[in-house]
Amino acid sequence: MASQSLPSLLKNPDHYLKVFNTYCSASGKFNVYQAWVDSEHFSEAVVGKLQATLDGQEGLRVLGVGSGSGEIDCAILEQLLRQFPRIDNRVVDPSDELLGRYKALAESRAHQLHGVTCDWRQQTIEQYEKAGDLTKFHFIGAIHSMYHADSEDALNSWLTYLYSRLENGGVMLIIMRTEDCGCTRFLNGCQLSFRDDFNDVTSGDVRSSLDRLGIAYTQYRQPQRMNIATCFDRASEVGNLLLDFLTFTVCFREAAPEDLQTRVMEHLASSDCSERNGDEIWLSLDWDAVVINKPLGIAAQ
Ligand SMILES: C[S@@+](CC[C@H](N)C(=O)[O-])C[C@H]1O[C@@H](n2cnc3c(N)ncnc32)[C@H](O)[C@@H]1O
């Protein structure tokens, strides 16, 4: 299929935010993650693996990479607080708008986050690395942010750098969409049809990169899905915004020629990508939690 150039969502931060908010509500994203973080799986797989020896004065050092509006990071901080009453939380995210929302959320949850001190860095992780700060962290969280490492080299660099910032005995949690969920299969089809300007990164890419780097990890797969029936109703504002999110395009319904829209919608409705149940059309958004536990006593790097 010939490649056609459509306005990329990644180049329009305002529209991206609108679309991302719609996706978060439609998929119930934050409720799903809150439930996982509050579950025993999280206590065992993440908090239970953390071996931090802190003297009385020291707080647990936490780094959030691409934390966005902070809902998931705050849920994690609340769990960590149960075991570590003082936390120094550094947040690195280039989006002024999202950092602002995270700050507002942290203020509104000041009671639940009592003991947490935040240090906000409006930077990409590449800019943060360049600035040369040598702080090491007991816990590093990169939740759905490694999609922005848009080549194999960039992903290797993110992982190598973040691992070097992890304390021995520390834990890094990376969450990414899986390589074989319906959403990824849909995106692969889009990449073939028209979205050749963007490199999809999945949990499979993160795991391959960790394998190449010789960094051990444990993977926990979690199911999630979203009803995308509104995408097939041209009059639905929510559906059109979701379609923008899924195709990484600004106003896909206006920008794409009819024949391309037909192909894309047929692909989305196909059993390769989604599952029909009466009036509902479900797209799977399964994700992996990749947990890295840096051994105690490994040579400083
Ligand atoms: C899909 S959002 C995920 C936000 C949040 N962690 C969540 O799961 O709701 C990706 C986040 O990565 C941030 N981001 C984009 N490029 C980045 C980079 N180079 N370094 C660090 N963060 C980046 C974006 O600003 C955004 O907040």
The ligand as an SDF file (V2000), in Angstrom:
LIG
                    3D

 27 29  0  0  0  0  0  0  0  0999 V2000
    1.7690    8.0110   27.1860 C   0  0  0  0  0  0  0  0  0  0  0  0
    2.2680    9.2630   28.2990 S   0  0  0  0  0  0  0  0  0  0  0  0
    2.3030    8.3320   29.8320 C   0  0  0  0  0  0  0  0  0  0  0  0
    2.0500    9.2020   31.0220 C   0  0  0  0  0  0  0  0  0  0  0  0
    1.8830    8.4490   32.3430 C   0  0  0  0  0  0  0  0  0  0  0  0
    3.0960    7.7710   32.7460 N   0  0  0  0  0  0  0  0  0  0  0  0
    0.7260    7.4880   32.2340 C   0  0  0  0  0  0  0  0  0  0  0  0
    0.9530    6.2840   32.0500 O   0  0  0  0  0  0  0  0  0  0  0  0
   -0.4260    7.9400   32.3130 O   0  0  0  0  0  0  0  0  0  0  0  0
    3.9950    9.4750   27.9340 C   0  0  0  0  0  0  0  0  0  0  0  0
    4.6980   10.4920   28.7910 C   0  0  0  0  0  0  0  0  0  0  0  0
    6.0730   10.5240   28.4280 O   0  0  0  0  0  0  0  0  0  0  0  0
    6.4940   11.8790   28.3770 C   0  0  0  0  0  0  0  0  0  0  0  0
    7.6660   11.9520   27.4720 N   0  0  0  0  0  0  0  0  0  0  0  0
    7.6820   12.1720   26.1480 C   0  0  0  0  0  0  0  0  0  0  0  0
    8.9440   12.1550   25.6730 N   0  0  0  0  0  0  0  0  0  0  0  0
    9.7540   11.9180   26.7450 C   0  0  0  0  0  0  0  0  0  0  0  0
   11.1610   11.8220   26.9070 C   0  0  0  0  0  0  0  0  0  0  0  0
   11.9840   11.9190   25.8740 N   0  0  0  0  0  0  0  0  0  0  0  0
   11.6450   11.6340   28.1630 N   0  0  0  0  0  0  0  0  0  0  0  0
   10.7960   11.4900   29.2150 C   0  0  0  0  0  0  0  0  0  0  0  0
    9.4490   11.5720   29.1130 N   0  0  0  0  0  0  0  0  0  0  0  0
    8.9350   11.7790   27.8890 C   0  0  0  0  0  0  0  0  0  0  0  0
    5.2730   12.6190   27.8670 C   0  0  0  0  0  0  0  0  0  0  0  0
    5.3280   14.0070   28.1480 O   0  0  0  0  0  0  0  0  0  0  0  0
    4.1640   11.9070   28.6160 C   0  0  0  0  0  0  0  0  0  0  0  0
    3.9500   12.4640   29.8760 O   0  0  0  0  0  0  0  0  0  0  0  0
  1  2  1  0
  2  3  1  0
  2 10  1  0
  3  4  1  0
  4  5  1  0
  5  6  1  0
  5  7  1  0
  7  8  2  0
  7  9  1  0
 10 11  1  0
 11 12  1  0
 11 26  1  0
 12 13  1  0
 13 14  1  0
 13 24  1  0
 14 15  1  0
 14 23  1  0
 15 16  2  0
 16 17  1  0
 17 18  1  0
 17 23  2  0
 18 19  1  0
 18 20  2  0
 20 21  1  0
 21 22  2  0
 22 23  1  0
 24 25  1  0
 24 26  1  0
 26 27  1  0
M  CHG  2   2   1   9  -1
M  END
$$$$
